[in-house]
């Protein structure tokens, strides 16, 4: 059963086609498209793909973008299932005050992370970091309960906010330095250390709560930029949301 996974973020749509809806399935094709180019998918990236039997996705970009994606899927006459955060799914319990208000991308990434924790050995606490337009840092205990998470601006938003709110400050591209000695490096280092510090604080909170060191997974388009500057050990996992979508699909099949 060919399976298409969709991750529709604030900037890009990422997709992956697998030969089955389960973890470990063979990846047949994958790609990404900026949201302004969604209408090119059916006649471009997807034109020569084998037709998926099932489509599951998460979308944070809004209903208008969702409708545009669904129009492209008419190529195969298949209706997608869009993940909505719930009180529990695929082995993860949602501790949010209002579970349905949790961003579906955050929920799916945590399900992918929980699956990865269990696949690597005995259960342990887990911190999940997504670095994109915004940055989210989530805490999951060893029993698979999402305890809560934080949201902060992504690196680009931080720099643009400084540029727009500070007279005469123009944001160039700098380097991350331990002791920046120019404005460009100071800005880049400041944004990077702000994110690293937020992650470190969540790691400490979760360690104190659970009495055990958590594993930390990082994903998102800018994750590779952040990982070298982290003050705690992290495992970079590009496919975390796709892993979560595969895990959700597998559990839903078993429930049928």
C-alpha positions in Angstrom: 0.0 0.0 0.0 1.9 3.1 -1.2 1.7 5.9 1.4 2.2 9.6 0.9 3.2 11.7 4.0 2.7 15.5 3.9 4.3 18.1 6.2 2.8 21.5 5.4 4.6 24.1 7.4 4.6 27.9 7.4 7.1 28.2 4.5 7.3 24.9 2.7 5.4 21.7 1.9 7.6 18.6 2.4 6.4 15.2 1.1 7.6 11.6 1.2 6.3 8.6 -0.7 6.8 5.2 1.0 6.0 1.7 -0.2 3.9 1.0 3.0 2.5 3.0 5.9 4.8 1.8 8.7 8.2 2.7 10.3 11.0 1.1 8.3 9.0 1.3 5.0 11.1 1.9 1.8 11.3 5.5 0.8 10.3 5.7 -2.9 10.6 9.5 -3.5 10.6 12.7 -1.5 10.8 16.5 -2.1 9.8 19.9 -0.9 8.1 22.9 -2.5 7.6 26.5 -1.2 4.0 27.2 -0.4 3.7 29.8 -3.3 4.5 26.9 -5.7 2.0 24.3 -4.5 0.1 24.5 -7.8 3.1 23.0 -9.5 3.0 19.7 -7.7 0.5 17.8 -9.8 2.2 18.6 -13.1 5.7 18.7 -11.6 7.1 16.8 -8.7 4.1 14.4 -8.4 3.4 13.8 -12.1 5.4 10.6 -12.6 4.9 9.1 -9.1 3.0 5.8 -8.5 -0.4 6.7 -7.1 -0.5 6.5 -3.3 -3.3 4.4 -1.8 -3.3 6.5 1.4 -2.3 10.1 2.3 -1.8 11.4 5.8 -0.5 14.8 6.6 -0.1 17.6 9.1 -0.7 21.2 8.2 -0.1 24.4 10.2 -0.3 26.9 7.3 -4.1 27.3 7.4 -7.2 26.2 5.6 -6.5 28.1 2.4 -3.2 26.3 1.9 -4.9 23.0 2.9 -7.4 23.4 0.1 -4.7 24.1 -2.4 -2.9 20.9 -1.4 -6.1 18.9 -1.7 -6.7 20.2 -5.2 -3.3 18.9 -6.2 -4.1 15.5 -4.8 -7.0 15.2 -7.2 -4.3 14.0 -9.6 -4.8 10.6 -7.9 -8.4 10.9 -6.7 -7.3 10.4 -3.1 -8.5 12.4 -0.1 -5.9 13.1 2.6 -6.4 12.5 6.3 -5.2 15.5 8.2 -3.9 14.9 11.7 -5.6 16.8 14.5 -4.0 16.7 17.9 -6.1 14.6 20.3 -5.9 13.5 23.9 -3.9 10.4 22.9 -2.7 8.7 19.8 -0.1 6.1 18.7 1.2 5.6 22.3 1.5 9.3 23.3 -0.7 11.0 25.9 -1.4 14.7 25.4 -1.0 16.8 28.5 -2.1 20.1 26.9 -4.9 22.0 28.6 -6.9 21.9 25.4 -5.4 18.9 23.4 -6.9 19.9 20.0 -5.2 23.3 20.2 -1.8 21.8 20.1 -0.2 22.4 16.7 -0.4 19.2 14.7 3.2 19.4 13.6 4.3 19.4 17.2 2.0 16.4 18.0 3.2 14.4 15.0 6.9 15.1 15.8 6.5 14.0 19.4 4.8 10.7 18.2 7.8 10.2 15.9 10.2 10.9 18.8 8.4 8.6 21.2 8.6 5.8 18.7 12.3 6.4 18.3 12.9 6.3 22.0 11.2 2.9 22.4 13.0 1.5 19.3 16.4 2.4 20.8 16.0 0.6 24.2 14.3 1.1 27.6 11.9 4.0 27.8 13.3 7.3 29.0 12.3 11.0 29.0 12.6 12.9 25.8 12.9 16.5 24.7 11.8 17.3 21.1 13.1 20.4 19.5 11.8 21.7 16.1 13.8 24.6 14.6 11.9 26.4 11.9 10.1 29.7 11.4 9.3 29.3 15.1 11.1 27.0 17.6 9.3 24.6 19.8 10.8 22.6 22.7 8.6 19.8 24.1 9.0 17.5 27.1 7.8 13.9 27.2 8.2 11.7 30.3 9.3 8.1 30.3 5.7 6.9 30.4 4.9 8.6 27.1 3.0 11.6 28.4 3.6 15.0 26.8 4.1 17.3 29.8 4.2 20.6 28.0 6.4 22.7 25.8 7.6 26.2 24.9 7.4 28.3 21.8 9.9 31.0 20.9 10.8 32.9 17.7 13.0 31.3 15.2 16.4 32.8 14.5 15.2 34.8 11.4 12.3 36.3 13.3 14.6 37.4 16.2 16.9 39.2 13.8 14.2 40.9 11.9 12.6 42.1 15.1 15.8 43.7 16.1 16.3 45.2 12.7 12.8 46.7 12.7 12.9 47.9 16.3 16.4 49.3 16.5 17.3 52.5 14.7 20.2 52.1 12.3 20.7 48.3 12.9 20.9 46.3 9.8 21.2 42.5 10.2 24.0 40.9 8.1 24.9 37.3 8.3 27.4 36.6 11.0 29.1 33.7 12.7 28.4 32.0 16.0 31.3 33.0 18.3 31.9 32.3 22.0 32.9 36.0 22.4 31.6 38.0 19.5 33.6 41.1 18.7 31.5 42.7 16.0 27.8 43.4 15.6 27.1 40.8 12.9 28.6 38.0 15.0 26.9 39.3 18.1 23.4 39.2 16.5 23.9 35.7 15.1 25.4 34.4 18.3 22.7 36.0 20.4 19.8 34.3 18.5 21.6 31.0 18.5 22.4 31.1 22.3 18.8 32.1 23.1 17.5 28.9 21.4 20.3 26.8 22.9 19.5 28.2 26.4 15.8 27.4 26.1 16.6 23.8 25.2 19.0 23.5 28.0 16.4 24.8 30.5 13.8 22.3 29.3 16.3 19.5 29.6 17.0 20.5 33.2 13.3 20.8 34.0 12.6 17.4 32.6 15.6 15.8 34.4 14.4 17.3 37.7 10.8 16.1 37.1 11.7 12.6 36.0 14.9 11.9 37.9 16.6 10.8 34.7 18.6 12.3 31.8 16.4 12.8 28.8 17.3 12.1 25.2 17.1 15.2 23.0 16.0 15.0 19.3 16.2 18.0 17.1 14.5 18.4 13.7 13.3 21.2 11.3 14.8 23.0 8.4 17.3 25.0 10.5 18.2 22.1 12.9 21.5 21.4 11.2 22.6 25.0 11.8 21.6 24.9 15.5 22.9 21.4 16.4 26.7 22.3 16.6 26.0 25.2 19.0 23.9 23.2 21.5 25.1 23.1 25.1 23.5 19.6 25.6 23.9 16.5 23.5 21.3 16.3 20.7 20.5 13.8 18.0 19.6 15.5 14.7 16.7 13.6 13.0 15.5 15.2 9.7 12.6 12.8 9.3 10.9 13.1 12.7 7.6 14.4 11.4 7.5 11.8 8.6 8.4 9.1 11.3 5.4 10.4 13.3 3.1 10.2 10.3 4.2 6.7 9.5 3.6 5.6 13.1 0.1 7.2 13.2 -0.8 5.5 9.9 0.4 2.1 11.3 -1.6 2.5 14.4 -4.7 3.5 12.5 -4.4 0.5 10.2 -4.2 -1.8 13.2 -7.4 -0.2 14.6 -9.4 -0.8 11.5 
